[in-house]
Amino acid sequence: MGLFDNFDPTLAGHDLVQDLKWDAALRQVFARDEAAVLDRYALRPAERRAIEERDFRALYDLGFHPYLGGQLARLIYGNDAAGGAILAVDKLVQSLQRKS
């Protein structure tokens, strides 16, 4: 099975990640009140649950784009050289391996 065989471009989470990447104010709101930001998007129940539970494997199983999953991990856990990026990658890999 190829990396993109399950890709579903209709997932609202893709828009969420892109918006978070480019909108610093939205990232600040997301950090304070994640639920309020998630409410703005037409996320499927399983998609929202996977984001809330940091279950990247479930997101990929739903058809989340692999690149955007990595971006979401860094947006959630950090992307700084002081360890946030390493934590983000570790959490992503643990979730994909079902070790989180």
Backbone as CSV, one residue per row, in Angstrom:
resi,resn,N_x,N_y,N_z,CA_x,CA_y,CA_z,C_x,C_y,C_z
1,MET,0.845,-1.174,0.000,0.000,0.000,0.000,0.894,1.242,0.000
2,GLY,0.617,2.172,-0.910,1.407,3.384,-1.021,1.014,4.417,0.016
3,LEU,1.886,5.356,0.217,1.709,6.391,1.227,0.444,7.214,1.012
4,PHE,0.032,7.401,-0.234,-1.112,8.259,-0.523,-2.353,7.484,-0.958
5,ASP,-2.344,6.167,-0.841,-3.487,5.361,-1.259,-4.751,5.709,-0.478
6,ASN,-4.615,6.138,0.736,-5.752,6.420,1.604,-6.055,7.913,1.706
7,PHE,-5.302,8.746,1.007,-5.420,10.202,1.116,-6.828,10.667,0.756
8,ASP,-7.413,11.496,1.639,-8.748,12.066,1.415,-8.631,13.591,1.456
9,PRO,-8.616,14.235,0.298,-8.436,15.687,0.274,-9.616,16.469,0.842
10,THR,-10.723,15.797,1.145,-11.892,16.501,1.673,-11.860,16.693,3.182
11,LEU,-10.869,16.159,3.872,-10.806,16.315,5.323,-10.588,17.783,5.691
12,ALA,-11.406,18.292,6.586,-11.312,19.689,7.016,-10.035,19.948,7.811
13,GLY,-9.464,18.917,8.388,-8.227,19.075,9.140,-7.083,19.608,8.297
14,HIS,-7.116,19.347,7.005,-6.084,19.889,6.117,-6.127,21.416,6.131
15,ASP,-7.330,21.963,6.067,-7.487,23.425,6.123,-7.042,23.960,7.482
16,LEU,-7.390,23.243,8.537,-6.979,23.639,9.885,-5.465,23.788,9.958
17,VAL,-4.737,22.794,9.497,-3.278,22.834,9.585,-2.714,23.988,8.759
18,GLN,-3.225,24.162,7.553,-2.729,25.257,6.712,-3.003,26.609,7.376
19,ASP,-4.200,26.755,7.933,-4.530,28.014,8.604,-3.636,28.247,9.816
20,LEU,-3.393,27.198,10.589,-2.516,27.334,11.753,-1.091,27.687,11.341
21,LYS,-0.632,27.118,10.238,0.724,27.402,9.770,0.910,28.874,9.429
22,TRP,-0.094,29.493,8.837,0.061,30.833,8.284,-0.540,31.944,9.130
23,ASP,-1.240,31.597,10.204,-1.943,32.616,10.990,-1.488,32.547,12.454
24,ALA,-0.577,33.436,12.806,-0.020,33.446,14.165,-1.096,33.686,15.216
25,ALA,-2.063,34.546,14.917,-3.134,34.815,15.881,-3.967,33.557,16.120
26,LEU,-4.221,32.808,15.068,-4.988,31.566,15.216,-4.201,30.558,16.055
27,ARG,-2.888,30.506,15.864,-2.064,29.601,16.683,-2.150,29.971,18.152
28,GLN,-2.189,31.260,18.445,-2.303,31.699,19.840,-3.639,31.276,20.433
29,VAL,-4.702,31.429,19.674,-6.022,30.995,20.154,-6.025,29.485,20.337
30,PHE,-5.447,28.767,19.392,-5.384,27.304,19.462,-4.665,26.851,20.731
31,ALA,-3.593,27.544,21.086,-2.832,27.196,22.288,-3.650,27.434,23.559
32,ARG,-4.500,28.451,23.552,-5.317,28.780,24.728,-6.626,27.999,24.780
33,ASP,-7.256,27.823,23.624,-8.590,27.230,23.573,-8.737,26.410,22.295
34,GLU,-8.120,25.250,22.311,-8.109,24.388,21.133,-9.521,24.066,20.647
35,ALA,-10.417,23.779,21.567,-11.788,23.406,21.190,-12.473,24.514,20.397
36,ALA,-12.236,25.765,20.790,-12.853,26.885,20.078,-12.376,26.949,18.634
37,VAL,-11.102,26.664,18.418,-10.577,26.664,17.050,-11.134,25.468,16.284
38,LEU,-11.151,24.314,16.894,-11.681,23.137,16.201,-13.145,23.321,15.830
39,ASP,-13.881,24.050,16.643,-15.295,24.318,16.357,-15.485,25.098,15.061
40,ARG,-14.471,25.803,14.618,-14.567,26.621,13.401,-14.520,25.786,12.119
41,TYR,-14.155,24.523,12.239,-13.933,23.669,11.069,-14.953,22.533,11.040
42,ALA,-15.317,22.142,9.847,-16.289,21.056,9.657,-15.586,19.701,9.753
43,LEU,-14.991,19.477,10.910,-14.267,18.224,11.143,-15.253,17.082,11.336
44,ARG,-14.938,15.947,10.770,-15.732,14.740,11.024,-15.494,14.341,12.477
45,PRO,-16.465,13.710,13.116,-16.278,13.341,14.525,-14.989,12.549,14.781
46,ALA,-14.689,11.581,13.940,-13.479,10.774,14.136,-12.219,11.600,13.897
47,GLU,-12.303,12.540,12.978,-11.172,13.418,12.681,-10.884,14.336,13.879
48,ARG,-11.940,14.921,14.417,-11.774,15.801,15.574,-11.231,15.019,16.772
49,ARG,-11.792,13.859,17.012,-11.347,13.030,18.143,-9.861,12.686,17.996
50,ALA,-9.446,12.353,16.787,-8.044,12.012,16.556,-7.133,13.208,16.834
51,ILE,-7.566,14.395,16.439,-6.767,15.596,16.721,-6.700,15.837,18.226
52,GLU,-7.841,15.767,18.887,-7.884,16.010,20.334,-7.058,14.995,21.108
53,GLU,-7.044,13.751,20.637,-6.315,12.687,21.327,-4.874,12.545,20.832
54,ARG,-4.488,13.397,19.865,-3.137,13.353,19.292,-2.857,11.986,18.680
55,ASP,-3.878,11.413,18.058,-3.784,10.089,17.448,-3.538,10.263,15.947
56,PHE,-2.275,10.443,15.592,-1.909,10.690,14.209,-2.160,9.466,13.343
57,ARG,-2.025,8.292,13.917,-2.313,7.065,13.164,-3.775,7.060,12.727
58,ALA,-4.680,7.434,13.629,-6.099,7.496,13.262,-6.326,8.539,12.174
59,LEU,-5.638,9.667,12.263,-5.759,10.683,11.212,-5.314,10.126,9.873
60,TYR,-4.183,9.449,9.849,-3.694,8.869,8.592,-4.654,7.805,8.085
61,ASP,-5.210,7.020,8.990,-6.182,5.999,8.581,-7.430,6.620,7.969
62,LEU,-7.771,7.840,8.421,-8.915,8.560,7.861,-8.592,9.185,6.504
63,GLY,-7.302,9.293,6.189,-6.901,9.867,4.918,-6.175,11.186,5.019
64,PHE,-5.672,11.499,6.215,-4.942,12.749,6.423,-3.648,12.714,5.629
65,HIS,-3.284,13.854,5.045,-2.062,13.941,4.254,-0.844,13.770,5.165
66,PRO,0.071,12.874,4.826,1.229,12.615,5.693,2.063,13.854,6.004
67,TYR,2.279,14.720,5.042,3.060,15.932,5.295,2.351,16.811,6.317
68,LEU,1.045,16.965,6.185,0.295,17.828,7.102,0.205,17.227,8.493
69,GLY,0.261,15.907,8.598,0.309,15.280,9.917,1.574,15.676,10.661
70,GLY,2.692,15.694,9.958,3.943,16.149,10.565,3.879,17.614,10.945
71,GLN,3.260,18.412,10.091,3.098,19.833,10.398,2.233,20.015,11.646
72,LEU,1.149,19.247,11.734,0.260,19.346,12.901,1.001,18.959,14.173
73,ALA,1.807,17.923,14.111,2.587,17.514,15.290,3.483,18.649,15.759
74,ARG,4.154,19.325,14.824,5.033,20.428,15.210,4.243,21.625,15.719
75,LEU,3.061,21.855,15.167,2.227,22.960,15.660,1.740,22.688,17.087
76,ILE,1.477,21.439,17.387,0.986,21.071,18.720,2.118,21.010,19.738
77,TYR,3.194,20.330,19.390,4.256,20.057,20.357,5.415,21.035,20.308
78,GLY,5.506,21.796,19.256,6.580,22.767,19.137,7.498,22.452,17.980
79,ASN,8.182,23.472,17.526,9.086,23.328,16.390,10.411,24.034,16.660
80,ASP,10.701,24.249,17.927,11.913,24.983,18.279,13.102,24.044,18.426
81,ALA,14.263,24.600,18.278,15.490,23.815,18.382,15.753,23.346,19.808
82,ALA,15.048,23.906,20.786,15.274,23.548,22.186,14.576,22.247,22.574
83,GLY,14.001,21.555,21.634,13.422,20.254,21.955,12.014,20.048,21.461
84,GLY,11.316,21.112,21.137,9.944,20.967,20.673,9.837,20.139,19.414
85,ALA,10.739,20.350,18.476,10.697,19.607,17.219,10.968,18.126,17.461
86,ILE,11.907,17.839,18.349,12.207,16.436,18.665,11.013,15.782,19.338
87,LEU,10.402,16.481,20.274,9.211,15.960,20.939,8.102,15.716,19.916
88,ALA,7.913,16.652,18.991,6.870,16.510,17.972,7.089,15.263,17.137
89,VAL,8.319,15.037,16.711,8.623,13.855,15.900,8.441,12.588,16.728
90,ASP,8.913,12.593,17.967,8.751,11.422,18.834,7.276,11.083,19.038
91,LYS,6.454,12.089,19.318,5.025,11.856,19.539,4.354,11.351,18.272
92,LEU,4.729,11.912,17.134,4.173,11.471,15.866,4.509,10.010,15.608
93,VAL,5.772,9.649,15.751,6.204,8.274,15.502,5.561,7.312,16.499
94,GLN,5.502,7.688,17.775,4.859,6.834,18.779,3.404,6.579,18.422
95,SER,2.714,7.612,17.991,1.319,7.455,17.618,1.171,6.538,16.407
96,LEU,2.025,6.725,15.416,1.956,5.894,14.223,2.264,4.433,14.540
97,GLN,3.117,4.230,15.528,3.459,2.868,15.944,2.554,2.345,17.051
98,ARG,1.575,3.179,17.427,0.630,2.854,18.517,1.340,2.627,19.830
99,LYS,2.333,3.487,20.121,3.095,3.381,21.378,2.836,4.565,22.294
100,SER,1.929,5.467,21.926,1.706,6.668,22.766,0.720,6.405,23.864
